[in-house]
Amino acid sequence: MKRMFLVQSRGVAAIAVSLMLLPLAGRSADLVYDSGGSGVAERYVADADRADYHGRYTEAIADDGKALAISPNFGRAYMDRAAHYTSAGRYDEALADLARVSAMHPNDMGVAIDRITIELRRGDGAGALADIKRSANLPLHSFWHQPQDSPGHNDYANGLLYSSTDQTAAMIYALSSIAEQLQHMDEASLADLSAMLKIVHEHPWHLLADHCYVAAVAGLLETAELTCEEAIEQNSHDIGQYDSLGFVHLRMKAWDKAIADYNRALSSRPDLTLSLYGRGIAKRARGDIAGGDADIADAKKYEPDIANIMKRLGAPVI
C-alpha cells in the first residue's frame, strides 16, 4: 500500500489546494432552515444514527422521516436521511434530500461532498470530477449542522481534533483519487492519495477506510483492498473496517477471506446486517448452504430490505 503514496501531487489535486486558500464563509445567521430542530426531532435523528450504525437502514430512514414530520425544515435531518439512503444504495432519494438542503442553504461544501460520493459509488468518475471542479469556489466549512463556524472536527472515539478545512481538503483529495482512477488517470490518482496522507499523516485510517468502501462500491476492488488493509494496519480496532474489507473480498469472490473478515466484524457487532448477509453469501458459495441461510435469515430480522441493499451495492448473487 505504501508504494501508492510516493508520487507528488498535481492535476485535480490543485483544485483542493486552491480550496484551502479560499476565505472561510461568514457566519450562517441568515439560514432559512432550522439547523437544530426540536428536541423530539433531534432525538429521532439520534435514533436514526444508532440504527444506521448497525445496518438497519430502513429503520434509520423511517426515524429521519419522523424528525422531518415534526420539523419540516430541519436541515440536519435531510442530510442524515440522505446519508442513510446512500448507505442503502438508494441514490436518487439521497440526491433529492441533498437538493432540499441546497435549496434552503446554497453552496454548502458538505452537500457537494455527499453528492460527489454518490457519483463515485455509481462509478461515474467523469461526473464526480466535473462536480469537484464546480465545487472549487465553495467554502470548506459546512454549516448545515450548527449555526456558527466550527474550527475543528472532533473524533470522540479516538480523542482527536482536526481542522475542518484540513479535513475537508483531505476528503476532496480522496474523492478525486477515486474519480481519477475510474477515468484511468492512475498517476493523478496516486498523487491525490499522497496529498491526502500529507494532510492526515498522523491519523489517516478514517479517510483510508472511507476511501476503501467508496472504491469498493465503485468497483475498484484492488485499490479498495489496499486502502482497507492500510487502514487496518493503522488502526486494527475499528471493526467497521473489517466489514468493508469483507465486502471487498465478497465482490472479488474470495470467499474464505470474506468469511474471515466478516467473522472479525461480527465478533464485536453480531447484529451488523451487512456483515451477516455478506458472510451468508460467502458461506453459500463455499457450499455451506445451511450456515449461509442462517446468516441471511438473521440479517433479514434486523433489516428486511437487506437483499436489495446488498444487490444495489454490487454484492454477488448466489
BALOBA-1460 file (C-alpha; in Angstrom, 3 decimals):
// residues 318
<rec num="1" residu="m" x="0.000" y="0.000" z="0.000"/>
<rec num="2" residu="k" x="2.720" y="2.466" z="0.897"/>
<rec num="3" residu="r" x="4.029" y="2.408" z="-2.665"/>
<rec num="4" residu="m" x="0.840" y="4.205" z="-3.690"/>
<rec num="5" residu="f" x="1.821" y="7.378" z="-1.879"/>
<rec num="6" residu="l" x="5.224" y="8.181" z="-3.352"/>
<rec num="7" residu="v" x="4.031" y="10.364" z="-6.224"/>
<rec num="8" residu="q" x="3.912" y="14.140" z="-5.767"/>
<rec num="9" residu="s" x="0.531" y="15.917" z="-6.003"/>
<rec num="10" residu="r" x="-0.666" y="17.502" z="-9.232"/>
<rec num="11" residu="g" x="-3.663" y="17.510" z="-11.598"/>
<rec num="12" residu="v" x="-7.026" y="17.665" z="-9.857"/>
<rec num="13" residu="a" x="-5.143" y="17.914" z="-6.574"/>
<rec num="14" residu="a" x="-4.565" y="21.568" z="-7.429"/>
<rec num="15" residu="i" x="-8.283" y="22.132" z="-7.015"/>
<rec num="16" residu="a" x="-8.120" y="21.011" z="-3.399"/>
<rec num="17" residu="v" x="-5.070" y="23.196" z="-2.804"/>
<rec num="18" residu="s" x="-6.936" y="26.203" z="-4.156"/>
<rec num="19" residu="l" x="-9.864" y="25.340" z="-1.923"/>
<rec num="20" residu="m" x="-7.634" y="25.508" z="1.135"/>
<rec num="21" residu="l" x="-6.627" y="29.053" z="0.211"/>
<rec num="22" residu="l" x="-10.169" y="30.397" z="-0.049"/>
<rec num="23" residu="p" x="-11.530" y="32.607" z="2.748"/>
<rec num="24" residu="l" x="-13.994" y="30.928" z="5.062"/>
<rec num="25" residu="a" x="-17.662" y="31.705" z="4.677"/>
<rec num="26" residu="g" x="-19.312" y="34.151" z="7.020"/>
<rec num="27" residu="r" x="-21.462" y="33.091" z="9.897"/>
<rec num="28" residu="s" x="-24.677" y="31.345" z="8.989"/>
<rec num="29" residu="a" x="-27.117" y="33.537" z="10.902"/>
<rec num="30" residu="d" x="-29.108" y="34.096" z="7.721"/>
<rec num="31" residu="l" x="-30.041" y="30.440" z="7.237"/>
<rec num="32" residu="v" x="-33.630" y="29.976" z="6.128"/>
<rec num="33" residu="y" x="-33.986" y="26.473" z="7.511"/>
<rec num="34" residu="d" x="-33.983" y="25.023" z="11.015"/>
<rec num="35" residu="s" x="-30.440" y="23.939" z="11.839"/>
<rec num="36" residu="g" x="-31.356" y="22.492" z="15.222"/>
<rec num="37" residu="g" x="-34.871" y="21.095" z="15.077"/>
<rec num="38" residu="s" x="-36.997" y="20.445" z="18.137"/>
<rec num="39" residu="g" x="-35.794" y="18.292" z="20.995"/>
<rec num="40" residu="v" x="-38.053" y="15.451" z="19.859"/>
<rec num="41" residu="a" x="-36.886" y="15.756" z="16.245"/>
<rec num="42" residu="e" x="-33.259" y="15.672" z="17.351"/>
<rec num="43" residu="r" x="-33.925" y="12.501" z="19.349"/>
<rec num="44" residu="y" x="-35.378" y="10.845" z="16.249"/>
<rec num="45" residu="v" x="-32.237" y="11.769" z="14.314"/>
<rec num="46" residu="a" x="-30.108" y="10.285" z="17.098"/>
<rec num="47" residu="d" x="-32.227" y="7.114" z="16.934"/>
<rec num="48" residu="a" x="-31.689" y="7.034" z="13.169"/>
<rec num="49" residu="d" x="-27.920" y="7.238" z="13.573"/>
<rec num="50" residu="r" x="-27.934" y="4.355" z="16.040"/>
<rec num="51" residu="a" x="-29.988" y="2.222" z="13.653"/>
<rec num="52" residu="d" x="-27.668" y="3.072" z="10.760"/>
<rec num="53" residu="y" x="-24.630" y="2.073" z="12.834"/>
<rec num="54" residu="h" x="-25.985" y="-1.494" z="12.986"/>
<rec num="55" residu="g" x="-27.042" y="-1.552" z="9.338"/>
<rec num="56" residu="r" x="-30.770" y="-1.128" z="9.991"/>
<rec num="57" residu="y" x="-31.178" y="1.389" z="7.195"/>
<rec num="58" residu="t" x="-34.935" y="1.088" z="6.710"/>
<rec num="59" residu="e" x="-35.427" y="1.899" z="10.394"/>
<rec num="60" residu="a" x="-32.965" y="4.781" z="10.190"/>
<rec num="61" residu="i" x="-34.735" y="6.314" z="7.205"/>
<rec num="62" residu="a" x="-38.091" y="5.991" z="8.979"/>
<rec num="63" residu="d" x="-36.734" y="7.742" z="12.084"/>
<rec num="64" residu="d" x="-35.393" y="10.608" z="9.975"/>
<rec num="65" residu="g" x="-38.832" y="10.872" z="8.403"/>
<rec num="66" residu="k" x="-40.387" y="11.192" z="11.870"/>
<rec num="67" residu="a" x="-37.979" y="14.023" z="12.650"/>
<rec num="68" residu="l" x="-38.923" y="15.824" z="9.444"/>
<rec num="69" residu="a" x="-42.634" y="15.385" z="10.162"/>
<rec num="70" residu="i" x="-42.063" y="17.411" z="13.336"/>
<rec num="71" residu="s" x="-39.547" y="19.900" z="11.888"/>
<rec num="72" residu="p" x="-40.077" y="20.069" z="8.089"/>
<rec num="73" residu="n" x="-37.132" y="22.461" z="7.611"/>
<rec num="74" residu="f" x="-34.684" y="20.509" z="9.785"/>
<rec num="75" residu="g" x="-31.559" y="20.633" z="7.616"/>
<rec num="76" residu="r" x="-29.605" y="18.070" z="9.599"/>
<rec num="77" residu="a" x="-32.419" y="15.513" z="9.289"/>
<rec num="78" residu="y" x="-32.374" y="15.853" z="5.498"/>
<rec num="79" residu="m" x="-28.588" y="15.410" z="5.468"/>
<rec num="80" residu="d" x="-28.902" y="12.462" z="7.833"/>
<rec num="81" residu="r" x="-31.572" y="10.775" z="5.740"/>
<rec num="82" residu="a" x="-29.536" y="11.370" z="2.578"/>
<rec num="83" residu="a" x="-26.613" y="9.557" z="4.231"/>
<rec num="84" residu="h" x="-28.840" y="6.638" z="5.192"/>
<rec num="85" residu="y" x="-30.369" y="6.462" z="1.714"/>
<rec num="86" residu="t" x="-26.805" y="6.392" z="0.368"/>
<rec num="87" residu="s" x="-25.817" y="3.571" z="2.728"/>
<rec num="88" residu="a" x="-28.792" y="1.605" z="1.410"/>
<rec num="89" residu="g" x="-27.866" y="2.299" z="-2.225"/>
<rec num="90" residu="r" x="-30.987" y="4.410" z="-2.752"/>
<rec num="91" residu="y" x="-29.115" y="7.146" z="-4.531"/>
<rec num="92" residu="d" x="-31.922" y="9.037" z="-6.268"/>
<rec num="93" residu="e" x="-33.707" y="9.518" z="-2.950"/>
<rec num="94" residu="a" x="-30.466" y="10.621" z="-1.319"/>
<rec num="95" residu="l" x="-29.885" y="13.190" z="-4.066"/>
<rec num="96" residu="a" x="-33.429" y="14.500" z="-3.621"/>
<rec num="97" residu="d" x="-32.765" y="15.162" z="0.071"/>
<rec num="98" residu="l" x="-29.441" y="16.824" z="-0.707"/>
<rec num="99" residu="a" x="-31.225" y="19.031" z="-3.222"/>
<rec num="100" residu="r" x="-33.634" y="20.115" z="-0.483"/>
<rec num="101" residu="v" x="-30.715" y="21.211" z="1.689"/>
<rec num="102" residu="s" x="-29.147" y="23.053" z="-1.244"/>
<rec num="103" residu="a" x="-32.417" y="24.879" z="-1.862"/>
<rec num="104" residu="m" x="-32.504" y="26.011" z="1.780"/>
<rec num="105" residu="h" x="-28.772" y="26.644" z="2.086"/>
<rec num="106" residu="p" x="-26.928" y="27.037" z="-1.236"/>
<rec num="107" residu="n" x="-23.200" y="26.484" z="-1.673"/>
<rec num="108" residu="d" x="-22.677" y="24.028" z="1.182"/>
<rec num="109" residu="m" x="-19.481" y="22.018" z="0.743"/>
<rec num="110" residu="g" x="-20.922" y="19.174" z="2.840"/>
<rec num="111" residu="v" x="-23.734" y="18.708" z="0.332"/>
<rec num="112" residu="a" x="-21.258" y="18.818" z="-2.552"/>
<rec num="113" residu="i" x="-19.080" y="16.121" z="-0.967"/>
<rec num="114" residu="d" x="-22.078" y="13.859" z="-0.355"/>
<rec num="115" residu="r" x="-23.245" y="14.328" z="-3.942"/>
<rec num="116" residu="i" x="-19.760" y="13.551" z="-5.307"/>
<rec num="117" residu="t" x="-19.617" y="10.423" z="-3.142"/>
<rec num="118" residu="i" x="-22.859" y="9.179" z="-4.698"/>
<rec num="119" residu="e" x="-21.493" y="9.790" z="-8.196"/>
<rec num="120" residu="l" x="-18.409" y="7.756" z="-7.321"/>
<rec num="121" residu="r" x="-20.442" y="4.915" z="-5.825"/>
<rec num="122" residu="r" x="-22.298" y="4.801" z="-9.136"/>
<rec num="123" residu="g" x="-18.976" y="4.564" z="-10.969"/>
<rec num="124" residu="d" x="-19.367" y="7.988" z="-12.592"/>
<rec num="125" residu="g" x="-15.796" y="9.266" z="-12.479"/>
<rec num="126" residu="a" x="-16.364" y="11.935" z="-15.119"/>
<rec num="127" residu="g" x="-19.400" y="13.315" z="-13.304"/>
<rec num="128" residu="a" x="-17.532" y="13.353" z="-9.997"/>
<rec num="129" residu="l" x="-14.553" y="15.214" z="-11.474"/>
<rec num="130" residu="a" x="-16.878" y="17.779" z="-13.040"/>
<rec num="131" residu="d" x="-18.670" y="18.213" z="-9.710"/>
<rec num="132" residu="i" x="-15.344" y="18.640" z="-7.895"/>
<rec num="133" residu="k" x="-14.406" y="21.362" z="-10.364"/>
<rec num="134" residu="r" x="-17.786" y="23.076" z="-9.922"/>
<rec num="135" residu="s" x="-17.303" y="22.984" z="-6.148"/>
<rec num="136" residu="a" x="-13.877" y="24.626" z="-6.252"/>
<rec num="137" residu="n" x="-15.186" y="28.016" z="-5.110"/>
<rec num="138" residu="l" x="-17.245" y="26.743" z="-2.181"/>
<rec num="139" residu="p" x="-16.093" y="27.415" z="1.395"/>
<rec num="140" residu="l" x="-14.527" y="24.421" z="3.082"/>
<rec num="141" residu="h" x="-16.818" y="24.664" z="6.082"/>
<rec num="142" residu="s" x="-20.237" y="23.053" z="6.153"/>
<rec num="143" residu="f" x="-22.803" y="24.918" z="8.250"/>
<rec num="144" residu="w" x="-25.897" y="22.754" z="7.932"/>
<rec num="145" residu="h" x="-25.383" y="21.158" z="11.350"/>
<rec num="146" residu="q" x="-24.961" y="24.226" z="13.556"/>
<rec num="147" residu="p" x="-25.401" y="27.999" z="13.305"/>
<rec num="148" residu="q" x="-21.783" y="29.075" z="13.813"/>
<rec num="149" residu="d" x="-18.332" y="28.497" z="12.405"/>
<rec num="150" residu="s" x="-16.717" y="25.294" z="13.607"/>
<rec num="151" residu="p" x="-12.900" y="25.486" z="13.535"/>
<rec num="152" residu="g" x="-12.337" y="21.839" z="14.423"/>
<rec num="153" residu="h" x="-13.703" y="18.351" z="13.909"/>
<rec num="154" residu="n" x="-13.894" y="16.089" z="16.954"/>
<rec num="155" residu="d" x="-13.271" y="12.377" z="16.563"/>
<rec num="156" residu="y" x="-14.535" y="11.457" z="20.015"/>
<rec num="157" residu="a" x="-13.842" y="7.745" z="19.660"/>
<rec num="158" residu="n" x="-10.134" y="8.396" z="19.224"/>
<rec num="159" residu="g" x="-9.731" y="11.601" z="21.243"/>
<rec num="160" residu="l" x="-8.616" y="13.635" z="18.240"/>
<rec num="161" residu="l" x="-9.295" y="17.146" z="16.974"/>
<rec num="162" residu="y" x="-8.824" y="18.069" z="13.314"/>
<rec num="163" residu="s" x="-9.059" y="21.342" z="11.468"/>
<rec num="164" residu="s" x="-12.320" y="21.439" z="9.493"/>
<rec num="165" residu="t" x="-10.602" y="22.944" z="6.479"/>
<rec num="166" residu="d" x="-7.797" y="20.381" z="6.516"/>
<rec num="167" residu="q" x="-10.279" y="17.554" z="6.968"/>
<rec num="168" residu="t" x="-12.409" y="18.694" z="4.060"/>
<rec num="169" residu="a" x="-9.426" y="19.247" z="1.768"/>
<rec num="170" residu="a" x="-8.129" y="15.753" z="2.579"/>
<rec num="171" residu="m" x="-11.544" y="14.331" z="1.771"/>
<rec num="172" residu="i" x="-11.536" y="16.132" z="-1.583"/>
<rec num="173" residu="y" x="-8.166" y="14.593" z="-2.408"/>
<rec num="174" residu="a" x="-9.524" y="11.146" z="-1.506"/>
<rec num="175" residu="l" x="-12.616" y="11.559" z="-3.668"/>
<rec num="176" residu="s" x="-10.544" y="12.973" z="-6.530"/>
<rec num="177" residu="s" x="-8.269" y="9.942" z="-6.456"/>
<rec num="178" residu="i" x="-11.210" y="7.563" z="-6.877"/>
<rec num="179" residu="a" x="-12.703" y="9.655" z="-9.686"/>
<rec num="180" residu="e" x="-9.362" y="9.774" z="-11.478"/>
<rec num="181" residu="q" x="-8.852" y="6.046" z="-11.253"/>
<rec num="182" residu="l" x="-12.337" y="5.476" z="-12.680"/>
<rec num="183" residu="q" x="-11.174" y="7.658" z="-15.583"/>
<rec num="184" residu="h" x="-7.904" y="5.667" z="-15.883"/>
<rec num="185" residu="m" x="-5.867" y="8.672" z="-14.699"/>
<rec num="186" residu="d" x="-3.765" y="6.443" z="-12.476"/>
<rec num="187" residu="e" x="-0.800" y="8.740" z="-11.957"/>
<rec num="188" residu="a" x="-3.010" y="11.629" z="-10.857"/>
<rec num="189" residu="s" x="-4.956" y="9.239" z="-8.610"/>
<rec num="190" residu="l" x="-1.787" y="8.167" z="-6.801"/>
<rec num="191" residu="a" x="-0.745" y="11.792" z="-6.446"/>
<rec num="192" residu="d" x="-4.015" y="12.711" z="-4.761"/>
<rec num="193" residu="l" x="-3.773" y="9.810" z="-2.331"/>
<rec num="194" residu="s" x="-0.292" y="11.030" z="-1.449"/>
<rec num="195" residu="a" x="-1.613" y="14.551" z="-0.927"/>
<rec num="196" residu="m" x="-4.407" y="13.241" z="1.289"/>
<rec num="197" residu="l" x="-1.908" y="11.465" z="3.532"/>
<rec num="198" residu="k" x="0.221" y="14.593" z="3.852"/>
<rec num="199" residu="i" x="-2.737" y="16.331" z="5.482"/>
<rec num="200" residu="v" x="-3.798" y="13.489" z="7.814"/>
<rec num="201" residu="h" x="-0.416" y="11.816" z="8.111"/>
<rec num="202" residu="e" x="-0.689" y="11.149" z="11.854"/>
<rec num="203" residu="h" x="-4.118" y="9.517" z="11.852"/>
<rec num="204" residu="p" x="-5.021" y="8.506" z="8.283"/>
<rec num="205" residu="w" x="-7.125" y="5.430" z="8.942"/>
<rec num="206" residu="h" x="-10.536" y="7.110" z="8.990"/>
<rec num="207" residu="l" x="-10.134" y="8.555" z="5.486"/>
<rec num="208" residu="l" x="-8.436" y="5.402" z="4.199"/>
<rec num="209" residu="a" x="-11.397" y="3.372" z="5.451"/>
<rec num="210" residu="d" x="-13.866" y="5.711" z="3.728"/>
<rec num="211" residu="h" x="-11.769" y="5.598" z="0.557"/>
<rec num="212" residu="c" x="-11.785" y="1.791" z="0.711"/>
<rec num="213" residu="y" x="-15.555" y="1.478" z="0.924"/>
<rec num="214" residu="v" x="-16.395" y="4.044" z="-1.746"/>
<rec num="215" residu="a" x="-13.832" y="2.457" z="-4.078"/>
<rec num="216" residu="a" x="-15.292" y="-0.982" z="-3.371"/>
<rec num="217" residu="v" x="-18.839" y="0.078" z="-4.251"/>
<rec num="218" residu="a" x="-17.457" y="1.818" z="-7.354"/>
<rec num="219" residu="g" x="-15.852" y="-1.480" z="-8.427"/>
<rec num="220" residu="l" x="-12.193" y="-0.529" z="-7.894"/>
<rec num="221" residu="l" x="-11.586" y="-3.679" z="-5.892"/>
<rec num="222" residu="e" x="-7.787" y="-3.928" z="-5.880"/>
<rec num="223" residu="t" x="-7.449" y="-0.308" z="-4.773"/>
<rec num="224" residu="a" x="-10.139" y="-0.829" z="-2.154"/>
<rec num="225" residu="e" x="-8.353" y="-3.900" z="-0.796"/>
<rec num="226" residu="l" x="-5.080" y="-1.983" z="-0.473"/>
<rec num="227" residu="t" x="-6.600" y="1.021" z="1.282"/>
<rec num="228" residu="c" x="-8.638" y="-1.158" z="3.642"/>
<rec num="229" residu="e" x="-5.574" y="-3.186" z="4.577"/>
<rec num="230" residu="e" x="-3.622" y="0.016" z="5.197"/>
<rec num="231" residu="a" x="-6.445" y="1.414" z="7.340"/>
<rec num="232" residu="i" x="-6.487" y="-1.768" z="9.425"/>
<rec num="233" residu="e" x="-2.702" y="-1.623" z="9.795"/>
<rec num="234" residu="q" x="-3.054" y="1.927" z="11.115"/>
<rec num="235" residu="n" x="-5.941" y="1.088" z="13.483"/>
<rec num="236" residu="s" x="-6.883" y="-2.564" z="13.881"/>
<rec num="237" residu="h" x="-9.551" y="-1.780" z="16.498"/>
<rec num="238" residu="d" x="-12.064" y="-0.234" z="14.103"/>
<rec num="239" residu="i" x="-14.446" y="-3.118" z="13.461"/>
<rec num="240" residu="g" x="-16.175" y="-1.303" z="10.604"/>
<rec num="241" residu="q" x="-13.015" y="-1.633" z="8.526"/>
<rec num="242" residu="y" x="-13.289" y="-5.433" z="8.632"/>
<rec num="243" residu="d" x="-16.841" y="-5.155" z="7.338"/>
<rec num="244" residu="s" x="-15.556" y="-3.006" z="4.460"/>
<rec num="245" residu="l" x="-12.710" y="-5.411" z="3.672"/>
<rec num="246" residu="g" x="-15.164" y="-8.288" z="3.827"/>
<rec num="247" residu="f" x="-17.287" y="-6.542" z="1.210"/>
<rec num="248" residu="v" x="-14.214" y="-6.064" z="-0.990"/>
<rec num="249" residu="h" x="-13.356" y="-9.764" z="-0.778"/>
<rec num="250" residu="l" x="-17.015" y="-10.663" z="-1.322"/>
<rec num="251" residu="r" x="-17.052" y="-8.728" z="-4.592"/>
<rec num="252" residu="m" x="-13.742" y="-10.379" z="-5.519"/>
<rec num="253" residu="k" x="-15.398" y="-13.754" z="-4.777"/>
<rec num="254" residu="a" x="-12.535" y="-14.506" z="-2.393"/>
<rec num="255" residu="w" x="-14.947" y="-16.400" z="-0.180"/>
<rec num="256" residu="d" x="-12.595" y="-17.592" z="2.572"/>
<rec num="257" residu="k" x="-11.116" y="-14.137" z="3.032"/>
<rec num="258" residu="a" x="-14.581" y="-12.587" z="3.114"/>
<rec num="259" residu="i" x="-15.754" y="-15.026" z="5.784"/>
<rec num="260" residu="a" x="-12.662" y="-14.314" z="7.910"/>
<rec num="261" residu="d" x="-13.179" y="-10.553" z="7.606"/>
<rec num="262" residu="y" x="-16.863" y="-10.786" z="8.439"/>
<rec num="263" residu="n" x="-16.120" y="-13.063" z="11.400"/>
<rec num="264" residu="r" x="-13.859" y="-10.349" z="12.790"/>
<rec num="265" residu="a" x="-16.517" y="-7.662" z="12.310"/>
<rec num="266" residu="l" x="-19.296" y="-9.791" z="13.812"/>
<rec num="267" residu="s" x="-17.182" y="-10.769" z="16.813"/>
<rec num="268" residu="s" x="-17.838" y="-7.298" z="18.225"/>
<rec num="269" residu="r" x="-21.066" y="-6.354" z="16.406"/>
<rec num="270" residu="p" x="-23.089" y="-9.561" z="15.953"/>
<rec num="271" residu="d" x="-26.142" y="-7.760" z="14.570"/>
<rec num="272" residu="l" x="-24.297" y="-5.912" z="11.783"/>
<rec num="273" residu="t" x="-26.593" y="-6.667" z="8.878"/>
<rec num="274" residu="l" x="-24.162" y="-6.094" z="6.003"/>
<rec num="275" residu="s" x="-21.637" y="-8.474" z="7.547"/>
<rec num="276" residu="l" x="-24.263" y="-11.102" z="8.355"/>
<rec num="277" residu="y" x="-25.667" y="-11.081" z="4.857"/>
<rec num="278" residu="g" x="-22.257" y="-10.905" z="3.218"/>
<rec num="279" residu="r" x="-20.999" y="-13.846" z="5.282"/>
<rec num="280" residu="g" x="-24.148" y="-15.721" z="4.317"/>
<rec num="281" residu="i" x="-23.407" y="-15.205" z="0.628"/>
<rec num="282" residu="a" x="-19.800" y="-16.344" z="1.098"/>
<rec num="283" residu="k" x="-20.797" y="-19.414" z="3.104"/>
<rec num="284" residu="r" x="-23.319" y="-20.470" z="0.466"/>
<rec num="285" residu="a" x="-20.689" y="-20.009" z="-2.244"/>
<rec num="286" residu="r" x="-18.340" y="-22.281" z="-0.264"/>
<rec num="287" residu="g" x="-21.041" y="-24.966" z="-0.048"/>
<rec num="288" residu="d" x="-22.256" y="-24.266" z="3.492"/>
<rec num="289" residu="i" x="-25.862" y="-23.706" z="2.465"/>
<rec num="290" residu="a" x="-27.368" y="-24.164" z="5.934"/>
<rec num="291" residu="g" x="-24.856" y="-21.820" z="7.563"/>
<rec num="292" residu="g" x="-25.286" y="-19.242" z="4.837"/>
<rec num="293" residu="d" x="-29.065" y="-19.353" z="5.028"/>
<rec num="294" residu="a" x="-28.914" y="-18.906" z="8.801"/>
<rec num="295" residu="d" x="-26.777" y="-15.774" z="8.462"/>
<rec num="296" residu="i" x="-29.051" y="-14.376" z="5.758"/>
<rec num="297" residu="a" x="-32.146" y="-15.033" z="7.876"/>
<rec num="298" residu="d" x="-30.548" y="-13.285" z="10.853"/>
<rec num="299" residu="a" x="-29.687" y="-10.278" z="8.697"/>
<rec num="300" residu="k" x="-33.266" y="-10.034" z="7.459"/>
<rec num="301" residu="k" x="-34.544" y="-9.931" z="11.046"/>
<rec num="302" residu="y" x="-32.716" y="-6.638" z="11.540"/>
<rec num="303" residu="e" x="-33.037" y="-5.215" z="8.000"/>
<rec num="304" residu="p" x="-35.909" y="-6.619" z="5.915"/>
<rec num="305" residu="d" x="-34.566" y="-4.991" z="2.723"/>
<rec num="306" residu="i" x="-31.010" y="-6.280" z="3.137"/>
<rec num="307" residu="a" x="-31.078" y="-8.467" z="-0.001"/>
<rec num="308" residu="n" x="-31.986" y="-5.493" z="-2.204"/>
<rec num="309" residu="i" x="-29.493" y="-3.250" z="-0.401"/>
<rec num="310" residu="m" x="-26.608" y="-5.653" z="-0.974"/>
<rec num="311" residu="k" x="-27.644" y="-6.111" z="-4.598"/>
<rec num="312" residu="r" x="-27.681" y="-2.328" z="-5.124"/>
<rec num="313" residu="l" x="-24.217" y="-2.091" z="-3.580"/>
<rec num="314" residu="g" x="-22.858" y="-4.654" z="-6.031"/>
<rec num="315" residu="a" x="-22.692" y="-7.822" z="-3.918"/>
<rec num="316" residu="p" x="-22.677" y="-11.056" z="-5.953"/>
<rec num="317" residu="v" x="-25.920" y="-13.019" z="-6.076"/>
<rec num="318" residu="i" x="-25.510" y="-16.666" z="-5.064"/>
